[in-house]
């Protein structure tokens, strides 16, 4: 499949580049699946407890953090692809509350940022990518499950966990947010299967993250071949210090996964796979998250089913801290 990739830096006063390709049109007429809702597991910070994440992540520590590298893994053989589900919308994109926008010099999604954390497995500092998704509580971030929990027999990455929207070369233009709840499909904790490699983080800071930077919509279902614009901080592009985007068409990868040829390295994990990204307001509908790399060029995402992703969203959409 043809893909294109570009760095998201533009000279001052140059108009934004329009992302290549026209997204396929989602419809409610796609054939339906009837999978039962999955179960979810979460950890919640004690109300009123303080966080030292912002103080911990000095410029030197952020620069020294390494990507949460992931290669294709599965607890079993690739299974047959289920029938496509009806497309369902769980959230609409929304602008920042105060009307603030993005810098005129940058063509990037300000709802996309970096997650920093100290791994519960190796005790080292790592980073992932993530994006803000709209919810009634206005505090939700989507990322990959392996950016918050390390799977069977292991535990949560709660130490020094921090989200920095629109991170760029150490800059934190909108501030930082700490976690109040981290949640993943229980299937991830039990199996580490890539179809479950998606997570929700509820975050808190000096104000709502949605008020600060706006938020994306959320879609589930549909087919496996769509045009996507994938955003993130791949370590093999500018050492993960700048947002990059890859545009192309996905394909079915079996076992409730989709793949696209982007060549993004670690650090892009958790970044959004945007369906219908709007290059004017820099928001879109999240319809996948970066999960893994396979070989030198292939990247994968879980297929966003209502049973897994819809359940995850609905369980925490109204939860506050």
SULBEL-V803506 format. One record per residue. N is the residue number from 0. RES is the residue in three letters. OMEGA is omega as a letter, one per 20 degrees, with the letter a starting at -180 (NA if undefined). BURIAL is # if it has 24 or more other C-alpha atoms within 12 Angstrom, else .. Layout:
BEGIN
N/RES/OMEGA/BURIAL ; N/RES/OMEGA/BURIAL
END
This chain:
BEGIN
0/UNK/a/. ; 1/UNK/r/. ; 2/UNK/r/# ; 3/UNK/a/# ; 4/UNK/r/# ; 5/UNK/r/# ; 6/UNK/a/# ; 7/UNK/r/# ; 8/UNK/r/# ; 9/UNK/r/. ; 10/UNK/r/. ; 11/UNK/r/. ; 12/UNK/r/. ; 13/UNK/a/. ; 14/UNK/r/. ; 15/UNK/r/# ; 16/UNK/r/. ; 17/UNK/a/. ; 18/UNK/a/# ; 19/UNK/r/. ; 20/UNK/r/. ; 21/UNK/a/. ; 22/UNK/r/. ; 23/UNK/a/. ; 24/UNK/r/. ; 25/UNK/r/# ; 26/UNK/r/. ; 27/UNK/a/. ; 28/UNK/r/. ; 29/UNK/a/. ; 30/UNK/a/. ; 31/UNK/r/. ; 32/UNK/a/. ; 33/UNK/a/. ; 34/UNK/r/. ; 35/UNK/r/. ; 36/UNK/r/. ; 37/UNK/r/# ; 38/UNK/a/# ; 39/UNK/r/# ; 40/UNK/a/# ; 41/UNK/r/# ; 42/UNK/a/# ; 43/UNK/r/# ; 44/UNK/r/# ; 45/UNK/a/. ; 46/UNK/r/. ; 47/UNK/a/. ; 48/UNK/a/. ; 49/UNK/r/. ; 50/UNK/r/# ; 51/UNK/a/. ; 52/UNK/a/# ; 53/UNK/r/# ; 54/UNK/a/. ; 55/UNK/a/. ; 56/UNK/r/# ; 57/UNK/r/. ; 58/UNK/a/. ; 59/UNK/a/. ; 60/UNK/r/. ; 61/UNK/a/# ; 62/UNK/a/# ; 63/UNK/a/. ; 64/UNK/a/# ; 65/UNK/a/# ; 66/UNK/r/# ; 67/UNK/a/# ; 68/UNK/r/# ; 69/UNK/r/# ; 70/UNK/a/# ; 71/UNK/r/# ; 72/UNK/r/# ; 73/UNK/r/# ; 74/UNK/a/. ; 75/UNK/r/. ; 76/UNK/r/. ; 77/UNK/a/. ; 78/UNK/a/. ; 79/UNK/r/. ; 80/UNK/r/. ; 81/UNK/r/. ; 82/UNK/r/. ; 83/UNK/r/# ; 84/UNK/r/# ; 85/UNK/r/# ; 86/UNK/r/# ; 87/UNK/r/# ; 88/UNK/r/# ; 89/UNK/a/# ; 90/UNK/r/# ; 91/UNK/r/. ; 92/UNK/a/# ; 93/UNK/r/# ; 94/UNK/r/# ; 95/UNK/a/# ; 96/UNK/a/. ; 97/UNK/r/. ; 98/UNK/r/. ; 99/UNK/a/. ; 100/UNK/a/# ; 101/UNK/r/# ; 102/UNK/a/# ; 103/UNK/a/. ; 104/UNK/a/. ; 105/UNK/r/# ; 106/UNK/a/# ; 107/UNK/r/# ; 108/UNK/a/# ; 109/UNK/r/# ; 110/UNK/r/# ; 111/UNK/r/# ; 112/UNK/a/# ; 113/UNK/r/# ; 114/UNK/r/# ; 115/UNK/r/# ; 116/UNK/r/# ; 117/UNK/a/# ; 118/UNK/r/# ; 119/UNK/a/# ; 120/UNK/a/# ; 121/UNK/r/. ; 122/UNK/a/. ; 123/UNK/r/. ; 124/UNK/r/# ; 125/UNK/r/# ; 126/UNK/r/# ; 127/UNK/r/# ; 128/UNK/a/# ; 129/UNK/r/# ; 130/UNK/r/# ; 131/UNK/r/# ; 132/UNK/a/# ; 133/UNK/r/# ; 134/UNK/r/# ; 135/UNK/r/# ; 136/UNK/r/# ; 137/UNK/a/# ; 138/UNK/a/# ; 139/UNK/r/# ; 140/UNK/r/# ; 141/UNK/r/# ; 142/UNK/r/# ; 143/UNK/a/# ; 144/UNK/a/# ; 145/UNK/r/# ; 146/UNK/r/# ; 147/UNK/a/# ; 148/UNK/a/# ; 149/UNK/r/# ; 150/UNK/a/# ; 151/UNK/r/. ; 152/UNK/a/. ; 153/UNK/a/. ; 154/UNK/a/# ; 155/UNK/r/# ; 156/UNK/a/# ; 157/UNK/a/# ; 158/UNK/r/# ; 159/UNK/a/# ; 160/UNK/a/# ; 161/UNK/r/# ; 162/UNK/a/# ; 163/UNK/r/# ; 164/UNK/r/# ; 165/UNK/r/# ; 166/UNK/r/# ; 167/UNK/r/# ; 168/UNK/r/. ; 169/UNK/a/# ; 170/UNK/r/. ; 171/UNK/a/# ; 172/UNK/a/. ; 173/UNK/a/# ; 174/UNK/a/# ; 175/UNK/r/# ; 176/UNK/r/# ; 177/UNK/a/# ; 178/UNK/r/# ; 179/UNK/r/# ; 180/UNK/r/# ; 181/UNK/a/# ; 182/UNK/r/# ; 183/UNK/r/# ; 184/UNK/r/# ; 185/UNK/r/# ; 186/UNK/r/# ; 187/UNK/a/# ; 188/UNK/a/# ; 189/UNK/a/# ; 190/UNK/a/. ; 191/UNK/r/# ; 192/UNK/a/# ; 193/UNK/r/# ; 194/UNK/r/# ; 195/UNK/a/# ; 196/UNK/r/# ; 197/UNK/a/# ; 198/UNK/r/# ; 199/UNK/r/# ; 200/UNK/r/# ; 201/UNK/a/# ; 202/UNK/r/# ; 203/UNK/r/# ; 204/UNK/a/# ; 205/UNK/r/. ; 206/UNK/r/. ; 207/UNK/r/# ; 208/UNK/r/# ; 209/UNK/r/# ; 210/UNK/a/# ; 211/UNK/a/# ; 212/UNK/a/# ; 213/UNK/a/# ; 214/UNK/r/# ; 215/UNK/r/# ; 216/UNK/r/# ; 217/UNK/r/# ; 218/UNK/r/# ; 219/UNK/r/# ; 220/UNK/a/# ; 221/UNK/a/# ; 222/UNK/a/# ; 223/UNK/a/# ; 224/UNK/r/# ; 225/UNK/r/# ; 226/UNK/r/# ; 227/UNK/r/# ; 228/UNK/a/# ; 229/UNK/a/# ; 230/UNK/r/# ; 231/UNK/a/# ; 232/UNK/a/# ; 233/UNK/a/# ; 234/UNK/a/# ; 235/UNK/r/# ; 236/UNK/a/# ; 237/UNK/r/. ; 238/UNK/r/# ; 239/UNK/a/# ; 240/UNK/a/# ; 241/UNK/r/# ; 242/UNK/r/# ; 243/UNK/r/# ; 244/UNK/r/# ; 245/UNK/a/# ; 246/UNK/r/# ; 247/UNK/a/# ; 248/UNK/a/# ; 249/UNK/r/# ; 250/UNK/r/# ; 251/UNK/r/# ; 252/UNK/a/# ; 253/UNK/r/# ; 254/UNK/r/# ; 255/UNK/r/# ; 256/UNK/r/# ; 257/UNK/a/# ; 258/UNK/r/# ; 259/UNK/a/# ; 260/UNK/a/# ; 261/UNK/a/# ; 262/UNK/r/# ; 263/UNK/r/# ; 264/UNK/r/# ; 265/UNK/a/# ; 266/UNK/r/# ; 267/UNK/r/# ; 268/UNK/r/# ; 269/UNK/r/# ; 270/UNK/a/# ; 271/UNK/r/# ; 272/UNK/a/# ; 273/UNK/r/# ; 274/UNK/r/# ; 275/UNK/r/# ; 276/UNK/r/# ; 277/UNK/a/# ; 278/UNK/r/# ; 279/UNK/a/. ; 280/UNK/r/# ; 281/UNK/r/# ; 282/UNK/r/# ; 283/UNK/r/# ; 284/UNK/r/# ; 285/UNK/a/# ; 286/UNK/r/# ; 287/UNK/r/# ; 288/UNK/r/# ; 289/UNK/a/# ; 290/UNK/a/# ; 291/UNK/r/# ; 292/UNK/r/# ; 293/UNK/a/# ; 294/UNK/a/. ; 295/UNK/a/. ; 296/UNK/a/. ; 297/UNK/r/# ; 298/UNK/a/# ; 299/UNK/r/# ; 300/UNK/r/# ; 301/UNK/r/# ; 302/UNK/a/# ; 303/UNK/r/# ; 304/UNK/r/# ; 305/UNK/a/# ; 306/UNK/a/# ; 307/UNK/a/# ; 308/UNK/r/# ; 309/UNK/r/# ; 310/UNK/r/# ; 311/UNK/a/# ; 312/UNK/a/# ; 313/UNK/a/# ; 314/UNK/a/# ; 315/UNK/a/# ; 316/UNK/a/# ; 317/UNK/a/. ; 318/UNK/r/# ; 319/UNK/a/. ; 320/UNK/NA/#
END
